[in-house]
């Protein structure tokens, strides 16, 4: 889709997540977070932040459980990396991610086959801040300047929003990257004429697997199967949750909005854009609930 940039943050959640959410909210920017399963477990102070990320209209995605090279694993180990991450994310947010990014982008044929069997969307990037390489710079300003080099060259100087689009890689575990770089990246890309979107909107494949339940917003105006059933709907859909190991490739239909709320992206401009897509899911979901 021309004219869009999917802003992606890897390796969290971490202690700068809250700050990052504030920056993104202030700039009205939608992002996608590729989370590491063990980080969700270990970063205790971040408990609850997954729901906050969803609530702010961002997309959650999988970056495996241990952040290890998938190409060195057996098929069973690969499946475990995905299912453990999916389980911990589901427990903390109610969603099971469909988009995955392999650590270091390493996912050769065997890995690709497994991920496809699990119904996942393997996602890479085409412009990189390389922020992790610049954490040792003398000042945040120098680190920002170096992290902007590829963006300046590829996006700002040599692209056209009428024809081009980008998936931009950054990491939320480095202080300067959140505190100093994010603002600069956002301003430069908006000035060039691009619009920030989630991976879901950029790629056009649904964000979550079957069994996912998005948080209900109090401001929601979406139809629900019956008045005041958001809690029971959450319970019932949770109980029918399908693990990605068994969700297969048919997990992409109607998995969103099962308890009738619309648009987890409601706070952001990009989310409104995807509302039409949600309507389709709601129709399917409402039908599914009605059949029960
Ligand atoms: Zn990573």
py3Dmol code that shows the C-alpha trace and the ligand (Angstrom):
import py3Dmol

protein = """\
ATOM      1  CA  UNK A   1       0.000   0.000   0.000  1.00  0.00           C
ATOM      2  CA  UNK A   2       1.715   3.210  -1.112  1.00  0.00           C
ATOM      3  CA  UNK A   3       2.173   6.115   1.236  1.00  0.00           C
ATOM      4  CA  UNK A   4       2.324   4.249   4.513  1.00  0.00           C
ATOM      5  CA  UNK A   5       4.978   3.361   7.049  1.00  0.00           C
ATOM      6  CA  UNK A   6       4.484   0.541   9.524  1.00  0.00           C
ATOM      7  CA  UNK A   7       6.503   1.573  12.557  1.00  0.00           C
ATOM      8  CA  UNK A   8       7.661  -1.537  14.406  1.00  0.00           C
ATOM      9  CA  UNK A   9       9.342  -1.876  17.796  1.00  0.00           C
ATOM     10  CA  UNK A  10      11.083  -5.117  18.705  1.00  0.00           C
ATOM     11  CA  UNK A  11      12.340  -6.901  21.821  1.00  0.00           C
ATOM     12  CA  UNK A  12       9.993  -5.519  24.489  1.00  0.00           C
ATOM     13  CA  UNK A  13       8.051  -5.014  26.537  1.00  0.00           C
ATOM     14  CA  UNK A  14      10.532  -3.089  28.617  1.00  0.00           C
ATOM     15  CA  UNK A  15      10.731  -0.228  31.080  1.00  0.00           C
ATOM     16  CA  UNK A  16      10.490   2.477  28.418  1.00  0.00           C
ATOM     17  CA  UNK A  17       7.230   1.163  27.025  1.00  0.00           C
ATOM     18  CA  UNK A  18       5.019   3.572  28.916  1.00  0.00           C
ATOM     19  CA  UNK A  19       7.088   6.514  27.764  1.00  0.00           C
ATOM     20  CA  UNK A  20       6.945   5.259  24.194  1.00  0.00           C
ATOM     21  CA  UNK A  21       3.170   4.938  24.335  1.00  0.00           C
ATOM     22  CA  UNK A  22       2.944   8.558  25.473  1.00  0.00           C
ATOM     23  CA  UNK A  23       5.149   9.750  22.604  1.00  0.00           C
ATOM     24  CA  UNK A  24       3.140   7.793  20.047  1.00  0.00           C
ATOM     25  CA  UNK A  25      -0.123   9.046  21.502  1.00  0.00           C
ATOM     26  CA  UNK A  26       1.036  12.640  21.430  1.00  0.00           C
ATOM     27  CA  UNK A  27       1.939  12.277  17.756  1.00  0.00           C
ATOM     28  CA  UNK A  28      -1.169  10.220  16.981  1.00  0.00           C
ATOM     29  CA  UNK A  29       0.962   7.415  15.574  1.00  0.00           C
ATOM     30  CA  UNK A  30       0.017   3.742  15.364  1.00  0.00           C
ATOM     31  CA  UNK A  31       2.798   1.193  15.813  1.00  0.00           C
ATOM     32  CA  UNK A  32       3.311  -2.546  16.010  1.00  0.00           C
ATOM     33  CA  UNK A  33       5.139  -4.165  18.921  1.00  0.00           C
ATOM     34  CA  UNK A  34       6.992  -7.416  18.297  1.00  0.00           C
ATOM     35  CA  UNK A  35       7.158  -8.749  21.824  1.00  0.00           C
ATOM     36  CA  UNK A  36       9.491 -11.351  23.305  1.00  0.00           C
ATOM     37  CA  UNK A  37       7.600 -13.888  25.411  1.00  0.00           C
ATOM     38  CA  UNK A  38      10.103 -14.090  28.233  1.00  0.00           C
ATOM     39  CA  UNK A  39      10.228 -10.297  28.427  1.00  0.00           C
ATOM     40  CA  UNK A  40       6.511 -10.266  29.079  1.00  0.00           C
ATOM     41  CA  UNK A  41       7.137 -12.673  31.948  1.00  0.00           C
ATOM     42  CA  UNK A  42      10.294 -11.076  33.317  1.00  0.00           C
ATOM     43  CA  UNK A  43       9.425  -7.428  33.085  1.00  0.00           C
ATOM     44  CA  UNK A  44       7.082  -7.477  36.025  1.00  0.00           C
ATOM     45  CA  UNK A  45       6.667  -3.743  36.129  1.00  0.00           C
ATOM     46  CA  UNK A  46       5.193  -4.004  32.683  1.00  0.00           C
ATOM     47  CA  UNK A  47       2.327  -6.272  33.669  1.00  0.00           C
ATOM     48  CA  UNK A  48      -0.772  -4.868  32.186  1.00  0.00           C
ATOM     49  CA  UNK A  49       1.067  -2.862  29.579  1.00  0.00           C
ATOM     50  CA  UNK A  50       0.037  -5.225  26.820  1.00  0.00           C
ATOM     51  CA  UNK A  51      -3.551  -4.240  27.334  1.00  0.00           C
ATOM     52  CA  UNK A  52      -2.499  -0.619  27.389  1.00  0.00           C
ATOM     53  CA  UNK A  53      -0.755  -1.039  24.046  1.00  0.00           C
ATOM     54  CA  UNK A  54      -3.926  -2.506  22.578  1.00  0.00           C
ATOM     55  CA  UNK A  55      -5.994   0.170  24.195  1.00  0.00           C
ATOM     56  CA  UNK A  56      -3.847   2.807  22.526  1.00  0.00           C
ATOM     57  CA  UNK A  57      -4.597   1.245  19.163  1.00  0.00           C
ATOM     58  CA  UNK A  58      -1.285  -0.510  18.570  1.00  0.00           C
ATOM     59  CA  UNK A  59      -0.818  -3.989  17.220  1.00  0.00           C
ATOM     60  CA  UNK A  60       0.865  -6.775  19.186  1.00  0.00           C
ATOM     61  CA  UNK A  61       3.011  -9.298  17.364  1.00  0.00           C
ATOM     62  CA  UNK A  62       5.343 -12.170  18.237  1.00  0.00           C
ATOM     63  CA  UNK A  63       9.124 -12.021  18.340  1.00  0.00           C
ATOM     64  CA  UNK A  64       9.434 -15.554  19.813  1.00  0.00           C
ATOM     65  CA  UNK A  65       9.863 -16.556  23.463  1.00  0.00           C
ATOM     66  CA  UNK A  66      13.634 -16.639  24.019  1.00  0.00           C
ATOM     67  CA  UNK A  67      14.784 -14.445  21.119  1.00  0.00           C
ATOM     68  CA  UNK A  68      17.019 -17.196  19.780  1.00  0.00           C
ATOM     69  CA  UNK A  69      17.913 -18.217  16.248  1.00  0.00           C
ATOM     70  CA  UNK A  70      14.982 -20.269  14.943  1.00  0.00           C
ATOM     71  CA  UNK A  71      17.108 -21.749  12.196  1.00  0.00           C
ATOM     72  CA  UNK A  72      19.135 -23.660  14.796  1.00  0.00           C
ATOM     73  CA  UNK A  73      16.053 -25.265  16.345  1.00  0.00           C
ATOM     74  CA  UNK A  74      14.114 -28.441  15.789  1.00  0.00           C
ATOM     75  CA  UNK A  75      10.567 -28.115  14.554  1.00  0.00           C
ATOM     76  CA  UNK A  76       9.260 -28.866  18.053  1.00  0.00           C
ATOM     77  CA  UNK A  77      11.427 -26.115  19.516  1.00  0.00           C
ATOM     78  CA  UNK A  78      10.208 -23.636  16.933  1.00  0.00           C
ATOM     79  CA  UNK A  79       6.597 -24.483  17.720  1.00  0.00           C
ATOM     80  CA  UNK A  80       7.314 -24.079  21.419  1.00  0.00           C
ATOM     81  CA  UNK A  81       8.832 -20.624  20.851  1.00  0.00           C
ATOM     82  CA  UNK A  82       5.623 -19.558  19.157  1.00  0.00           C
ATOM     83  CA  UNK A  83       3.079 -21.242  21.423  1.00  0.00           C
ATOM     84  CA  UNK A  84       4.726 -20.073  24.669  1.00  0.00           C
ATOM     85  CA  UNK A  85       4.784 -16.506  23.411  1.00  0.00           C
ATOM     86  CA  UNK A  86       1.219 -16.767  22.235  1.00  0.00           C
ATOM     87  CA  UNK A  87       0.131 -18.150  25.607  1.00  0.00           C
ATOM     88  CA  UNK A  88       1.824 -15.463  27.684  1.00  0.00           C
ATOM     89  CA  UNK A  89       0.523 -12.722  25.431  1.00  0.00           C
ATOM     90  CA  UNK A  90      -2.965 -14.162  25.567  1.00  0.00           C
ATOM     91  CA  UNK A  91      -2.806 -14.325  29.354  1.00  0.00           C
ATOM     92  CA  UNK A  92      -1.722 -10.690  29.556  1.00  0.00           C
ATOM     93  CA  UNK A  93      -3.748  -9.148  26.768  1.00  0.00           C
ATOM     94  CA  UNK A  94      -6.388 -11.528  25.412  1.00  0.00           C
ATOM     95  CA  UNK A  95      -4.871 -11.720  21.951  1.00  0.00           C
ATOM     96  CA  UNK A  96      -2.827 -14.309  20.124  1.00  0.00           C
ATOM     97  CA  UNK A  97      -0.632 -12.613  17.542  1.00  0.00           C
ATOM     98  CA  UNK A  98      -0.629 -13.711  13.946  1.00  0.00           C
ATOM     99  CA  UNK A  99       2.308 -11.609  12.790  1.00  0.00           C
ATOM    100  CA  UNK A 100       5.715 -12.912  13.791  1.00  0.00           C
ATOM    101  CA  UNK A 101       9.238 -11.656  13.233  1.00  0.00           C
ATOM    102  CA  UNK A 102      12.127 -14.059  13.630  1.00  0.00           C
ATOM    103  CA  UNK A 103      15.017 -12.860  15.815  1.00  0.00           C
ATOM    104  CA  UNK A 104      17.597 -11.275  13.510  1.00  0.00           C
ATOM    105  CA  UNK A 105      15.230 -12.007  10.652  1.00  0.00           C
ATOM    106  CA  UNK A 106      16.464 -15.585  10.502  1.00  0.00           C
ATOM    107  CA  UNK A 107      13.752 -17.887   9.222  1.00  0.00           C
ATOM    108  CA  UNK A 108      14.881 -20.151   6.406  1.00  0.00           C
ATOM    109  CA  UNK A 109      12.812 -22.769   4.580  1.00  0.00           C
ATOM    110  CA  UNK A 110      12.180 -25.142   7.503  1.00  0.00           C
ATOM    111  CA  UNK A 111      11.221 -22.263   9.771  1.00  0.00           C
ATOM    112  CA  UNK A 112       9.035 -20.675   7.114  1.00  0.00           C
ATOM    113  CA  UNK A 113       7.191 -23.962   6.646  1.00  0.00           C
ATOM    114  CA  UNK A 114       6.446 -24.266  10.365  1.00  0.00           C
ATOM    115  CA  UNK A 115       5.324 -20.651  10.705  1.00  0.00           C
ATOM    116  CA  UNK A 116       2.979 -21.037   7.755  1.00  0.00           C
ATOM    117  CA  UNK A 117       1.550 -24.231   9.245  1.00  0.00           C
ATOM    118  CA  UNK A 118       0.818 -22.246  12.386  1.00  0.00           C
ATOM    119  CA  UNK A 119      -1.086 -19.704  10.329  1.00  0.00           C
ATOM    120  CA  UNK A 120       1.414 -16.941  11.035  1.00  0.00           C
ATOM    121  CA  UNK A 121       2.473 -14.012   8.900  1.00  0.00           C
ATOM    122  CA  UNK A 122       6.275 -13.865   8.767  1.00  0.00           C
ATOM    123  CA  UNK A 123       7.239 -10.239   8.655  1.00  0.00           C
ATOM    124  CA  UNK A 124      10.524  -8.540   7.965  1.00  0.00           C
ATOM    125  CA  UNK A 125      11.441  -4.861   7.417  1.00  0.00           C
ATOM    126  CA  UNK A 126      12.812  -2.734   4.599  1.00  0.00           C
ATOM    127  CA  UNK A 127      14.269   0.190   6.472  1.00  0.00           C
ATOM    128  CA  UNK A 128      16.286  -0.095   9.663  1.00  0.00           C
ATOM    129  CA  UNK A 129      17.342   2.400  12.334  1.00  0.00           C
ATOM    130  CA  UNK A 130      20.125   0.029  13.477  1.00  0.00           C
ATOM    131  CA  UNK A 131      19.483   1.713  16.836  1.00  0.00           C
ATOM    132  CA  UNK A 132      20.971  -1.171  18.856  1.00  0.00           C
ATOM    133  CA  UNK A 133      24.361  -0.471  17.302  1.00  0.00           C
ATOM    134  CA  UNK A 134      24.476   3.082  18.613  1.00  0.00           C
ATOM    135  CA  UNK A 135      23.725   2.673  22.306  1.00  0.00           C
ATOM    136  CA  UNK A 136      27.385   3.373  23.152  1.00  0.00           C
ATOM    137  CA  UNK A 137      27.580   6.756  21.431  1.00  0.00           C
ATOM    138  CA  UNK A 138      28.733   9.724  23.506  1.00  0.00           C
ATOM    139  CA  UNK A 139      25.452  11.582  23.381  1.00  0.00           C
ATOM    140  CA  UNK A 140      21.865  10.700  22.474  1.00  0.00           C
ATOM    141  CA  UNK A 141      22.079  13.302  19.692  1.00  0.00           C
ATOM    142  CA  UNK A 142      24.896  11.410  17.990  1.00  0.00           C
ATOM    143  CA  UNK A 143      23.032   8.126  18.386  1.00  0.00           C
ATOM    144  CA  UNK A 144      19.935   9.687  16.830  1.00  0.00           C
ATOM    145  CA  UNK A 145      21.916  11.106  13.935  1.00  0.00           C
ATOM    146  CA  UNK A 146      23.430   7.709  13.143  1.00  0.00           C
ATOM    147  CA  UNK A 147      20.100   5.933  13.549  1.00  0.00           C
ATOM    148  CA  UNK A 148      18.554   8.348  11.047  1.00  0.00           C
ATOM    149  CA  UNK A 149      21.154   7.713   8.336  1.00  0.00           C
ATOM    150  CA  UNK A 150      19.346   4.870   6.583  1.00  0.00           C
ATOM    151  CA  UNK A 151      15.935   6.523   7.000  1.00  0.00           C
ATOM    152  CA  UNK A 152      17.280   9.743   5.509  1.00  0.00           C
ATOM    153  CA  UNK A 153      18.883   7.966   2.590  1.00  0.00           C
ATOM    154  CA  UNK A 154      16.146   5.455   1.785  1.00  0.00           C
ATOM    155  CA  UNK A 155      12.920   7.156   2.843  1.00  0.00           C
ATOM    156  CA  UNK A 156      13.509  10.886   2.958  1.00  0.00           C
ATOM    157  CA  UNK A 157      15.843  11.343  -0.005  1.00  0.00           C
ATOM    158  CA  UNK A 158      14.987   8.451  -2.317  1.00  0.00           C
ATOM    159  CA  UNK A 159      11.345   7.509  -1.979  1.00  0.00           C
ATOM    160  CA  UNK A 160       7.973   8.741  -3.111  1.00  0.00           C
ATOM    161  CA  UNK A 161       4.861   8.371  -0.940  1.00  0.00           C
ATOM    162  CA  UNK A 162       2.807   8.049  -4.126  1.00  0.00           C
ATOM    163  CA  UNK A 163       4.439   4.734  -4.922  1.00  0.00           C
ATOM    164  CA  UNK A 164       6.459   3.541  -1.924  1.00  0.00           C
ATOM    165  CA  UNK A 165       5.832   2.146   1.527  1.00  0.00           C
ATOM    166  CA  UNK A 166       8.017   0.951   4.368  1.00  0.00           C
ATOM    167  CA  UNK A 167       8.247  -1.327   7.353  1.00  0.00           C
ATOM    168  CA  UNK A 168      10.567   0.416   9.767  1.00  0.00           C
ATOM    169  CA  UNK A 169      12.556  -1.436  12.417  1.00  0.00           C
ATOM    170  CA  UNK A 170      13.393   0.015  15.816  1.00  0.00           C
ATOM    171  CA  UNK A 171      13.778  -1.403  19.358  1.00  0.00           C
ATOM    172  CA  UNK A 172      11.997  -0.324  22.509  1.00  0.00           C
ATOM    173  CA  UNK A 173      14.666  -1.557  24.915  1.00  0.00           C
ATOM    174  CA  UNK A 174      17.164   1.259  24.340  1.00  0.00           C
ATOM    175  CA  UNK A 175      16.647   4.493  26.233  1.00  0.00           C
ATOM    176  CA  UNK A 176      17.778   6.914  23.528  1.00  0.00           C
ATOM    177  CA  UNK A 177      15.745   5.068  20.948  1.00  0.00           C
ATOM    178  CA  UNK A 178      12.535   5.766  22.838  1.00  0.00           C
ATOM    179  CA  UNK A 179      13.422   9.050  24.489  1.00  0.00           C
ATOM    180  CA  UNK A 180      15.175  10.789  21.607  1.00  0.00           C
ATOM    181  CA  UNK A 181      14.894   8.883  18.344  1.00  0.00           C
ATOM    182  CA  UNK A 182      11.172   8.126  18.074  1.00  0.00           C
ATOM    183  CA  UNK A 183      10.168  11.782  17.899  1.00  0.00           C
ATOM    184  CA  UNK A 184      12.734  12.538  15.207  1.00  0.00           C
ATOM    185  CA  UNK A 185      11.716   9.510  13.130  1.00  0.00           C
ATOM    186  CA  UNK A 186       8.038  10.383  13.329  1.00  0.00           C
ATOM    187  CA  UNK A 187       8.497  14.030  12.390  1.00  0.00           C
ATOM    188  CA  UNK A 188      10.742  13.229   9.416  1.00  0.00           C
ATOM    189  CA  UNK A 189       8.412  10.589   8.013  1.00  0.00           C
ATOM    190  CA  UNK A 190       5.260  12.654   8.459  1.00  0.00           C
ATOM    191  CA  UNK A 191       6.957  15.630   6.818  1.00  0.00           C
ATOM    192  CA  UNK A 192       7.833  13.465   3.831  1.00  0.00           C
ATOM    193  CA  UNK A 193       4.145  12.720   3.401  1.00  0.00           C
ATOM    194  CA  UNK A 194       3.748   9.209   4.777  1.00  0.00           C
ATOM    195  CA  UNK A 195       1.057   7.996   7.129  1.00  0.00           C
ATOM    196  CA  UNK A 196       1.791   5.587   9.997  1.00  0.00           C
ATOM    197  CA  UNK A 197      -0.204   2.364  10.062  1.00  0.00           C
ATOM    198  CA  UNK A 198      -0.177  -0.972  11.866  1.00  0.00           C
ATOM    199  CA  UNK A 199       1.308  -4.030  10.177  1.00  0.00           C
ATOM    200  CA  UNK A 200      -2.217  -5.298   9.747  1.00  0.00           C
ATOM    201  CA  UNK A 201      -3.186  -2.300   7.680  1.00  0.00           C
ATOM    202  CA  UNK A 202       0.109  -2.258   5.799  1.00  0.00           C
ATOM    203  CA  UNK A 203       0.041  -5.919   4.797  1.00  0.00           C
ATOM    204  CA  UNK A 204      -3.697  -6.441   4.748  1.00  0.00           C
ATOM    205  CA  UNK A 205      -3.757  -9.649   6.777  1.00  0.00           C
ATOM    206  CA  UNK A 206      -5.630  -9.782  10.111  1.00  0.00           C
ATOM    207  CA  UNK A 207      -3.528  -9.156  13.194  1.00  0.00           C
ATOM    208  CA  UNK A 208      -4.680 -11.936  15.482  1.00  0.00           C
ATOM    209  CA  UNK A 209      -5.439 -15.623  15.530  1.00  0.00           C
ATOM    210  CA  UNK A 210      -8.755 -17.206  16.299  1.00  0.00           C
ATOM    211  CA  UNK A 211      -9.672 -17.040  19.960  1.00  0.00           C
ATOM    212  CA  UNK A 212      -8.278 -13.566  20.455  1.00  0.00           C
ATOM    213  CA  UNK A 213     -10.393 -11.136  22.402  1.00  0.00           C
ATOM    214  CA  UNK A 214      -9.682  -7.462  22.064  1.00  0.00           C
ATOM    215  CA  UNK A 215     -10.227  -5.261  25.106  1.00  0.00           C
ATOM    216  CA  UNK A 216     -13.564  -3.535  25.225  1.00  0.00           C
ATOM    217  CA  UNK A 217     -13.395   0.213  25.313  1.00  0.00           C
ATOM    218  CA  UNK A 218     -15.924   2.064  27.351  1.00  0.00           C
ATOM    219  CA  UNK A 219     -16.466   4.426  24.457  1.00  0.00           C
ATOM    220  CA  UNK A 220     -17.282   1.581  22.102  1.00  0.00           C
ATOM    221  CA  UNK A 221     -20.362   2.014  20.011  1.00  0.00           C
ATOM    222  CA  UNK A 222     -20.170  -1.367  18.369  1.00  0.00           C
ATOM    223  CA  UNK A 223     -23.077  -3.750  18.483  1.00  0.00           C
ATOM    224  CA  UNK A 224     -22.880  -6.507  21.053  1.00  0.00           C
ATOM    225  CA  UNK A 225     -24.936  -9.703  20.888  1.00  0.00           C
ATOM    226  CA  UNK A 226     -26.918  -8.584  23.888  1.00  0.00           C
ATOM    227  CA  UNK A 227     -26.723  -5.596  26.198  1.00  0.00           C
ATOM    228  CA  UNK A 228     -23.984  -5.746  28.788  1.00  0.00           C
ATOM    229  CA  UNK A 229     -22.554  -9.019  27.617  1.00  0.00           C
ATOM    230  CA  UNK A 230     -19.036  -7.889  26.983  1.00  0.00           C
ATOM    231  CA  UNK A 231     -17.802  -9.709  30.070  1.00  0.00           C
ATOM    232  CA  UNK A 232     -19.578 -12.948  29.342  1.00  0.00           C
ATOM    233  CA  UNK A 233     -18.604 -12.750  25.704  1.00  0.00           C
ATOM    234  CA  UNK A 234     -15.012 -12.369  26.771  1.00  0.00           C
ATOM    235  CA  UNK A 235     -15.328 -15.406  28.971  1.00  0.00           C
ATOM    236  CA  UNK A 236     -16.958 -17.542  26.362  1.00  0.00           C
ATOM    237  CA  UNK A 237     -14.533 -16.652  23.614  1.00  0.00           C
ATOM    238  CA  UNK A 238     -11.618 -17.132  25.963  1.00  0.00           C
ATOM    239  CA  UNK A 239     -12.767 -20.620  26.728  1.00  0.00           C
ATOM    240  CA  UNK A 240     -12.818 -21.444  23.039  1.00  0.00           C
ATOM    241  CA  UNK A 241      -9.392 -20.010  22.430  1.00  0.00           C
ATOM    242  CA  UNK A 242      -7.427 -21.893  19.865  1.00  0.00           C
ATOM    243  CA  UNK A 243      -3.727 -22.201  20.373  1.00  0.00           C
ATOM    244  CA  UNK A 244      -1.678 -21.266  17.358  1.00  0.00           C
ATOM    245  CA  UNK A 245      -0.341 -24.776  17.282  1.00  0.00           C
ATOM    246  CA  UNK A 246      -3.791 -25.983  16.332  1.00  0.00           C
ATOM    247  CA  UNK A 247      -5.257 -22.867  14.799  1.00  0.00           C
ATOM    248  CA  UNK A 248      -3.792 -23.740  11.456  1.00  0.00           C
ATOM    249  CA  UNK A 249      -4.161 -21.561   8.458  1.00  0.00           C
ATOM    250  CA  UNK A 250      -7.835 -20.950   8.940  1.00  0.00           C
ATOM    251  CA  UNK A 251      -7.229 -18.816  11.968  1.00  0.00           C
ATOM    252  CA  UNK A 252      -7.477 -15.578  10.091  1.00  0.00           C
ATOM    253  CA  UNK A 253     -11.175 -15.189   9.668  1.00  0.00           C
ATOM    254  CA  UNK A 254     -13.410 -13.513  12.110  1.00  0.00           C
ATOM    255  CA  UNK A 255     -11.032 -13.785  14.974  1.00  0.00           C
ATOM    256  CA  UNK A 256     -11.327 -10.152  15.841  1.00  0.00           C
ATOM    257  CA  UNK A 257     -14.124  -8.380  17.518  1.00  0.00           C
ATOM    258  CA  UNK A 258     -15.718 -11.544  18.777  1.00  0.00           C
ATOM    259  CA  UNK A 259     -17.253  -9.778  21.661  1.00  0.00           C
ATOM    260  CA  UNK A 260     -18.625  -7.144  19.429  1.00  0.00           C
ATOM    261  CA  UNK A 261     -16.440  -4.169  20.071  1.00  0.00           C
ATOM    262  CA  UNK A 262     -15.192  -2.307  17.085  1.00  0.00           C
ATOM    263  CA  UNK A 263     -11.823  -0.965  16.282  1.00  0.00           C
ATOM    264  CA  UNK A 264      -9.177  -1.476  18.879  1.00  0.00           C
ATOM    265  CA  UNK A 265      -7.475   1.318  17.017  1.00  0.00           C
ATOM    266  CA  UNK A 266     -10.157   3.820  17.790  1.00  0.00           C
ATOM    267  CA  UNK A 267      -7.815   6.415  19.228  1.00  0.00           C
ATOM    268  CA  UNK A 268      -5.673   6.754  16.186  1.00  0.00           C
ATOM    269  CA  UNK A 269      -6.268   8.010  12.707  1.00  0.00           C
ATOM    270  CA  UNK A 270      -4.863   4.871  11.193  1.00  0.00           C
ATOM    271  CA  UNK A 271      -7.315   2.798  13.168  1.00  0.00           C
ATOM    272  CA  UNK A 272     -10.250   4.624  11.736  1.00  0.00           C
ATOM    273  CA  UNK A 273      -8.984   3.792   8.324  1.00  0.00           C
ATOM    274  CA  UNK A 274      -9.217   0.106   9.089  1.00  0.00           C
ATOM    275  CA  UNK A 275     -12.728   0.321  10.481  1.00  0.00           C
ATOM    276  CA  UNK A 276     -14.209  -1.023   7.263  1.00  0.00           C
ATOM    277  CA  UNK A 277     -12.189  -4.192   7.714  1.00  0.00           C
ATOM    278  CA  UNK A 278     -13.450  -4.606  11.231  1.00  0.00           C
ATOM    279  CA  UNK A 279     -17.032  -4.342  10.098  1.00  0.00           C
ATOM    280  CA  UNK A 280     -16.626  -7.510   8.109  1.00  0.00           C
ATOM    281  CA  UNK A 281     -15.265  -9.330  11.105  1.00  0.00           C
ATOM    282  CA  UNK A 282     -18.006  -8.034  13.301  1.00  0.00           C
ATOM    283  CA  UNK A 283     -20.587  -9.384  10.930  1.00  0.00           C
ATOM    284  CA  UNK A 284     -18.995 -12.797  11.032  1.00  0.00           C
ATOM    285  CA  UNK A 285     -18.490 -12.623  14.781  1.00  0.00           C
ATOM    286  CA  UNK A 286     -22.031 -11.498  15.468  1.00  0.00           C
ATOM    287  CA  UNK A 287     -23.309 -14.387  13.402  1.00  0.00           C
ATOM    288  CA  UNK A 288     -21.077 -16.768  15.317  1.00  0.00           C
ATOM    289  CA  UNK A 289     -22.330 -15.506  18.653  1.00  0.00           C
ATOM    290  CA  UNK A 290     -25.925 -15.624  17.475  1.00  0.00           C
ATOM    291  CA  UNK A 291     -25.557 -19.280  16.572  1.00  0.00           C
ATOM    292  CA  UNK A 292     -24.572 -20.059  20.136  1.00  0.00           C
TER     293      UNK A 292
END
"""
ligand_1 = """\
1
ZN
Zn 14.943 -8.755 18.241
"""
view = py3Dmol.view(width=600, height=400)
view.addModel(protein, "pdb")
view.setStyle({"model": 0}, {"cartoon": {"style": "trace"}})
view.addModel(ligand_1, "xyz")
view.setStyle({"model": 1}, {"stick": {}})
view.zoomTo()
view.show()
